[in-house]
Amino acid sequence: MARISYPNPEELDPKIKEFYDNIPMKLNMALMACHAPSLVKQFLSLGSAILLNSKTPAVLRELMILRVGAVTDAKYELEHHITIAKRTGVDESLIKYALSPKITLDNSHSESDLNQEALLIFNLADEILSNGAASKETVDRLTSHFGQEITVELILICGFYSMVSQYLKTLDIDLDT
């Protein structure tokens, strides 16, 4: 149960109500964000831009989001993005690895199990989430493989979904039914 009550959609400021009414999916996270009327549009718009407008291929984007959700233990985020990942064609084995507590290449994993792009993304997420930043070597590897635009997008995706995880978990936002 959420730590604060959800706003009543009928009692929202008229401009926020109009915005909320035009959201295609009435998610609990979106409704709760309406408590912050000066931020809700920009908050949800950035999420939409990441999902709909980024140049990062959907499979790679979803691997990053799943990794962030797994590392931060954000059940709400994982509930939504496992479904999206499957819909966008993420291989079940990659979903499994993204959800693993720690990804290492040991006797149970090999480079053939995890493709190079997934390893780069998981490493980026793990470094950012554990150290607050990725190393120069990691950024160099990503830039060499993906180019500057995708590298910056992946960092922004990691940061945004880390913030979303903190928001979801701090307010204990209920899973959508």
C-alpha positions in Angstrom: 0.0 0.0 0.0 1.4 3.4 -1.0 2.9 5.5 1.8 0.7 8.5 0.9 -2.7 8.5 -0.7 -3.1 8.8 -4.5 -4.7 12.0 -5.6 -8.3 11.9 -6.7 -8.2 12.4 -10.5 -11.5 14.3 -10.3 -10.0 16.8 -7.9 -6.8 17.6 -9.8 -6.0 21.1 -11.0 -7.9 21.5 -14.3 -4.6 21.7 -16.4 -3.2 18.6 -14.6 -6.5 16.8 -14.9 -6.5 17.4 -18.7 -2.9 16.2 -18.9 -3.7 13.1 -16.8 -6.9 12.4 -18.8 -4.8 12.3 -22.0 -2.3 9.7 -20.7 -3.0 6.5 -22.5 -2.3 4.2 -19.6 -3.5 5.2 -16.2 -0.6 4.0 -14.1 -0.3 4.4 -10.4 3.1 6.0 -10.8 1.6 8.7 -13.1 -1.3 9.4 -10.8 1.0 9.7 -7.7 3.2 12.1 -9.7 0.2 14.5 -10.0 0.9 15.5 -6.4 3.7 17.5 -7.9 1.8 19.5 -10.5 4.8 21.7 -11.5 6.9 18.6 -12.3 4.5 15.8 -13.5 4.4 16.8 -17.1 8.2 17.0 -17.5 8.7 13.8 -15.4 6.4 11.7 -17.5 7.5 13.4 -20.8 11.1 12.4 -20.2 10.0 8.8 -19.6 7.9 8.9 -22.8 10.8 10.4 -24.8 13.1 7.6 -23.6 10.6 5.0 -24.7 9.4 6.5 -27.9 12.1 8.9 -29.3 15.5 7.7 -28.2 17.9 6.3 -30.9 18.9 3.5 -28.5 17.5 0.2 -29.9 14.5 -0.9 -27.9 16.2 -4.2 -26.9 19.2 -2.4 -25.5 17.0 0.2 -23.7 15.0 -2.5 -22.1 18.1 -4.4 -21.0 19.3 -1.2 -19.3 15.9 -0.6 -17.6 15.7 -4.2 -16.4 19.2 -4.1 -15.0 18.4 -0.9 -13.1 15.2 -2.4 -11.8 17.0 -5.5 -10.7 19.9 -3.7 -9.0 17.6 -1.3 -7.2 15.0 -4.1 -6.5 12.2 -2.0 -8.0 9.3 -4.6 -8.4 6.9 -2.1 -10.0 9.5 -1.2 -12.7 10.3 -4.8 -13.3 6.7 -5.8 -13.5 6.1 -3.3 -16.4 9.5 -3.7 -18.2 9.8 -7.5 -18.3 6.6 -7.4 -20.3 7.9 -4.6 -22.5 11.2 -6.4 -22.9 9.5 -9.5 -24.1 7.4 -7.5 -26.5 10.4 -5.8 -28.0 12.2 -9.1 -28.6 14.6 -9.4 -25.7 15.8 -13.0 -25.5 14.6 -14.8 -22.3 18.2 -15.6 -21.4 19.2 -12.0 -21.5 16.2 -11.1 -19.3 17.4 -13.7 -16.9 20.9 -12.3 -16.8 19.6 -8.7 -16.5 17.7 -9.8 -13.4 20.7 -11.6 -11.8 22.0 -10.1 -8.6 25.6 -10.1 -9.9 26.7 -10.8 -13.4 30.2 -12.3 -13.8 31.8 -14.4 -16.4 32.6 -17.5 -14.4 32.0 -21.2 -14.8 28.3 -20.7 -15.1 28.4 -17.9 -17.7 30.3 -17.4 -20.9 30.7 -14.7 -23.4 28.5 -16.7 -25.7 25.7 -16.7 -23.2 25.8 -12.9 -22.9 26.3 -10.9 -26.0 28.9 -8.2 -25.9 26.3 -5.4 -26.0 24.4 -6.8 -23.0 27.7 -7.1 -21.1 28.5 -3.4 -21.8 25.1 -2.3 -20.7 25.0 -4.4 -17.5 28.5 -3.2 -16.6 27.6 0.5 -17.2 24.5 0.1 -15.0 26.3 -1.7 -12.3 29.1 0.9 -12.1 26.8 3.9 -12.1 24.5 2.4 -9.5 27.2 1.2 -7.2 29.7 4.1 -7.7 27.6 7.0 -8.7 29.5 7.1 -12.1 30.9 4.8 -14.7 34.7 4.6 -15.1 36.5 6.2 -18.0 37.3 2.8 -19.4 33.6 1.8 -19.4 32.6 5.0 -21.1 35.4 4.5 -23.7 34.3 0.9 -24.4 30.6 2.0 -24.8 31.6 5.0 -27.0 33.8 2.8 -29.2 31.0 0.2 -29.6 27.8 2.4 -29.7 29.1 5.9 -30.5 28.5 9.0 -28.5 24.8 9.4 -28.9 23.8 6.0 -27.8 26.3 6.1 -25.0 24.9 9.3 -23.6 21.3 8.0 -24.0 22.2 4.8 -22.1 23.7 6.9 -19.2 20.5 9.1 -19.2 18.3 6.0 -19.3 20.2 4.5 -16.3 19.9 7.8 -14.4 16.2 8.3 -15.2 15.2 4.8 -14.2 17.3 4.9 -11.1 15.3 8.0 -10.1 12.1 6.3 -11.0 13.0 3.3 -8.9 13.8 5.5 -5.9 10.4 7.3 -6.4 8.5 4.0 -6.7 10.1 2.4 -3.7 10.1 5.4 -1.4 6.4 5.9 -1.9 5.8 2.2 -2.1 3.6 2.7 -5.2 1.2 -0.2 -5.7 1.5 -2.4 -8.7 -1.1 -1.7 -11.3 -3.9 -4.2 -11.5 
